[in-house]
Amino acid sequence: MFKKFYPTIYADSAYIVDFQKIYDKGYRVLILDVDNTLVPHGAPADERAVRFFQMVQEIGFKTCIISNNHEPRIKPFAKAVGSAYIFDAGKPSKKGYQKGMKLCGGTTDNTLFMGDQLFTDIWGANRAGIKSILVKPIKKDYEIQIRLKRLAERIVLPFYLRYSKRHPKNL
């Protein structure tokens, strides 16, 4: 019932994932959400985000930010971290994910997505056939539509956690 919302793996933070290990498994494209995945909602790229992109790009990943935000929010962030980007992506539509893969020369077999929301980020990645990492949100959301999604996520996440213990997934 809820499996379409399940990530491949779940991590406490984007900043603790072993991307060298993931690269060694054959992944070459990393598509990412920004708000509450890498920085608090609406925040500019901070030093930690810049270092994160430098690290994954030095490993060998091509990166693409996909966001439902408008270009004035995403373009400066992408420029600061040196990444391709797609704004107004329409997540959970698979089109933004597919466009990100194409921009980076990726396929569903070598592309990985990382985000903080089940009903937009992870569902969209699943619809596009991309493996995904769900991370805990960096900061509490204040926008009403996101707060409502977080309430629904509280229903789905326990099912995922029980399922993942019985059916562990690897990238």
Kinemage of the C-alpha trace (Angstrom):
@kinemage 1
@onewidth
@group {chain A} dominant
@subgroup {mainchain}
@vectorlist {calphas} color= white
{ca met a 1} P 0.000 0.000 0.000
{ca phe a 2} L 2.687 2.498 0.999
{ca lys a 3} L 5.623 0.894 -0.861
{ca lys a 4} L 5.552 3.508 -3.621
{ca phe a 5} L 6.705 5.995 -0.976
{ca tyr a 6} L 9.531 3.864 0.445
{ca pro a 7} L 13.120 5.003 -0.119
{ca thr a 8} L 15.889 2.581 -0.932
{ca ile a 9} L 17.663 3.624 2.263
{ca tyr a 10} L 17.023 6.045 5.122
{ca ala a 11} L 19.787 8.157 6.698
{ca asp a 12} L 19.926 10.645 9.522
{ca ser a 13} L 21.622 13.238 7.316
{ca ala a 14} L 22.966 13.812 3.825
{ca tyr a 15} L 26.262 14.678 5.438
{ca ile a 16} L 26.916 11.220 6.907
{ca val a 17} L 26.268 9.059 3.835
{ca asp a 18} L 29.340 7.232 2.480
{ca phe a 19} L 29.300 8.476 -1.119
{ca gln a 20} L 32.632 6.866 -1.960
{ca lys a 21} L 31.082 3.474 -1.242
{ca ile a 22} L 28.072 4.380 -3.388
{ca tyr a 23} L 30.329 5.522 -6.238
{ca asp a 24} L 32.276 2.270 -5.966
{ca lys a 25} L 28.990 0.418 -6.570
{ca gly a 26} L 28.645 2.107 -9.965
{ca tyr a 27} L 26.541 5.198 -9.282
{ca arg a 28} L 27.692 8.246 -11.220
{ca val a 29} L 24.859 10.786 -11.020
{ca leu a 30} L 23.514 12.312 -7.825
{ca ile a 31} L 20.239 14.232 -8.013
{ca leu a 32} L 19.386 16.195 -4.898
{ca asp a 33} L 16.726 18.243 -3.237
{ca val a 34} L 17.921 21.359 -1.396
{ca asp a 35} L 15.498 22.636 1.225
{ca asn a 36} L 15.731 20.664 4.462
{ca thr a 37} L 17.908 18.086 2.718
{ca leu a 38} L 21.125 20.145 2.583
{ca val a 39} L 20.196 23.453 4.239
{ca pro a 40} L 17.210 24.757 6.213
{ca his a 41} L 14.234 25.746 4.080
{ca gly a 42} L 15.021 28.897 2.074
{ca ala a 43} L 18.633 29.190 3.283
{ca pro a 44} L 21.484 29.930 0.879
{ca ala a 45} L 24.287 27.455 0.267
{ca asp a 46} L 26.415 27.422 3.387
{ca glu a 47} L 30.011 26.269 3.749
{ca arg a 48} L 28.919 22.749 4.658
{ca ala a 49} L 26.798 22.445 1.496
{ca val a 50} L 29.641 23.813 -0.646
{ca arg a 51} L 32.083 21.295 0.869
{ca phe a 52} L 29.534 18.506 0.361
{ca phe a 53} L 29.249 19.228 -3.379
{ca gln a 54} L 33.032 19.539 -3.691
{ca met a 55} L 33.429 16.156 -2.004
{ca val a 56} L 30.893 14.254 -4.134
{ca gln a 57} L 32.147 15.901 -7.320
{ca glu a 58} L 35.762 15.055 -6.435
{ca ile a 59} L 34.676 11.445 -5.954
{ca gly a 60} L 33.363 11.591 -9.518
{ca phe a 61} L 29.630 12.267 -9.251
{ca lys a 62} L 27.855 14.577 -11.641
{ca thr a 63} L 25.259 16.495 -9.656
{ca cys a 64} L 21.894 18.029 -10.401
{ca ile a 65} L 19.616 19.855 -8.005
{ca ile a 66} L 15.928 19.418 -8.697
{ca ser a 67} L 13.445 21.568 -6.865
{ca asn a 68} L 9.852 22.647 -7.008
{ca asn a 69} L 11.055 26.143 -6.136
{ca his a 70} L 11.378 28.899 -8.709
{ca glu a 71} L 14.655 29.808 -10.393
{ca pro a 72} L 15.505 32.817 -8.152
{ca arg a 73} L 15.733 30.389 -5.207
{ca ile a 74} L 17.622 27.568 -6.939
{ca lys a 75} L 19.980 29.292 -9.402
{ca pro a 76} L 22.144 31.067 -6.773
{ca phe a 77} L 22.353 27.907 -4.689
{ca ala a 78} L 23.370 25.814 -7.706
{ca lys a 79} L 25.936 28.423 -8.756
{ca ala a 80} L 27.462 28.484 -5.254
{ca val a 81} L 27.900 24.708 -5.211
{ca gly a 82} L 28.780 24.252 -8.897
{ca ser a 83} L 25.858 22.034 -9.829
{ca ala a 84} L 23.397 21.692 -12.671
{ca tyr a 85} L 19.839 22.455 -11.598
{ca ile a 86} L 16.198 22.182 -12.542
{ca phe a 87} L 13.660 24.549 -11.041
{ca asp a 88} L 9.868 24.171 -11.050
{ca ala a 89} L 10.515 20.422 -11.345
{ca gly a 90} L 6.955 19.406 -10.536
{ca lys a 91} L 7.931 16.682 -8.081
{ca pro a 92} L 6.590 14.012 -7.702
{ca ser a 93} L 6.314 13.998 -11.498
{ca lys a 94} L 9.096 11.888 -12.983
{ca lys a 95} L 9.891 14.524 -15.639
{ca gly a 96} L 12.279 16.558 -13.460
{ca tyr a 97} L 14.189 13.435 -12.457
{ca gln a 98} L 14.449 12.309 -16.070
{ca lys a 99} L 15.626 15.758 -17.128
{ca gly a 100} L 18.255 15.713 -14.356
{ca met a 101} L 19.507 12.308 -15.482
{ca lys a 102} L 19.719 13.521 -19.071
{ca leu a 103} L 21.610 16.703 -18.078
{ca cys a 104} L 24.201 14.579 -16.288
{ca gly a 105} L 24.348 11.706 -18.770
{ca gly a 106} L 22.860 9.267 -16.290
{ca thr a 107} L 20.543 6.290 -16.490
{ca thr a 108} L 18.180 4.740 -13.982
{ca asp a 109} L 20.925 2.224 -13.204
{ca asn a 110} L 23.620 4.747 -12.262
{ca thr a 111} L 21.577 7.615 -10.824
{ca leu a 112} L 20.699 8.140 -7.175
{ca phe a 113} L 18.335 10.697 -5.660
{ca met a 114} L 18.460 12.187 -2.158
{ca gly a 115} L 15.725 14.202 -0.464
{ca asp a 116} L 13.788 14.735 2.752
{ca gln a 117} L 10.133 14.267 1.759
{ca leu a 118} L 8.370 10.988 1.072
{ca phe a 119} L 5.419 12.321 -0.914
{ca thr a 120} L 7.348 14.516 -3.316
{ca asp a 121} L 11.038 13.575 -3.350
{ca ile a 122} L 10.980 9.816 -2.800
{ca trp a 123} L 7.727 9.085 -4.598
{ca gly a 124} L 9.006 11.005 -7.627
{ca ala a 125} L 12.302 9.105 -7.619
{ca asn a 126} L 10.426 5.814 -7.397
{ca arg a 127} L 8.164 6.846 -10.270
{ca ala a 128} L 11.271 7.642 -12.331
{ca gly a 129} L 12.855 4.275 -11.478
{ca ile a 130} L 15.715 5.806 -9.477
{ca lys a 131} L 17.073 4.460 -6.195
{ca ser a 132} L 16.738 6.946 -3.356
{ca ile a 133} L 18.016 8.057 0.004
{ca leu a 134} L 15.555 9.653 2.399
{ca val a 135} L 17.198 11.922 4.951
{ca lys a 136} L 15.701 13.403 8.068
{ca pro a 137} L 14.749 17.054 7.575
{ca ile a 138} L 17.334 19.530 8.821
{ca lys a 139} L 14.859 21.869 10.446
{ca lys a 140} L 11.190 22.014 11.380
{ca asp a 141} L 9.019 23.152 8.484
{ca tyr a 142} L 6.872 26.214 8.879
{ca glu a 143} L 4.944 26.181 5.611
{ca ile a 144} L 1.511 24.691 6.220
{ca gln a 145} L 1.523 22.369 3.191
{ca ile a 146} L 4.841 20.846 4.234
{ca arg a 147} L 3.721 20.492 7.854
{ca leu a 148} L 0.665 18.581 6.648
{ca lys a 149} L 2.865 16.266 4.568
{ca arg a 150} L 5.067 15.664 7.617
{ca leu a 151} L 2.004 14.528 9.570
{ca ala a 152} L 1.195 12.013 6.832
{ca glu a 153} L 4.839 10.899 6.745
{ca arg a 154} L 4.543 10.009 10.442
{ca ile a 155} L 1.974 7.416 9.411
{ca val a 156} L 4.024 5.935 6.556
{ca leu a 157} L 7.524 5.943 8.107
{ca pro a 158} L 6.811 3.287 10.778
{ca phe a 159} L 5.525 0.947 8.065
{ca tyr a 160} L 8.698 1.586 6.052
{ca leu a 161} L 10.943 1.012 9.080
{ca arg a 162} L 9.261 -2.334 9.854
{ca tyr a 163} L 9.392 -3.338 6.188
{ca ser a 164} L 13.067 -2.366 5.847
{ca lys a 165} L 14.027 -4.529 8.827
{ca arg a 166} L 12.452 -7.557 7.131
{ca his a 167} L 13.555 -6.600 3.601
{ca pro a 168} L 16.850 -4.704 3.828
{ca lys a 169} L 17.765 -2.899 0.623
{ca asn a 170} L 21.160 -1.945 -0.612
{ca leu a 171} L 22.103 0.538 -3.250
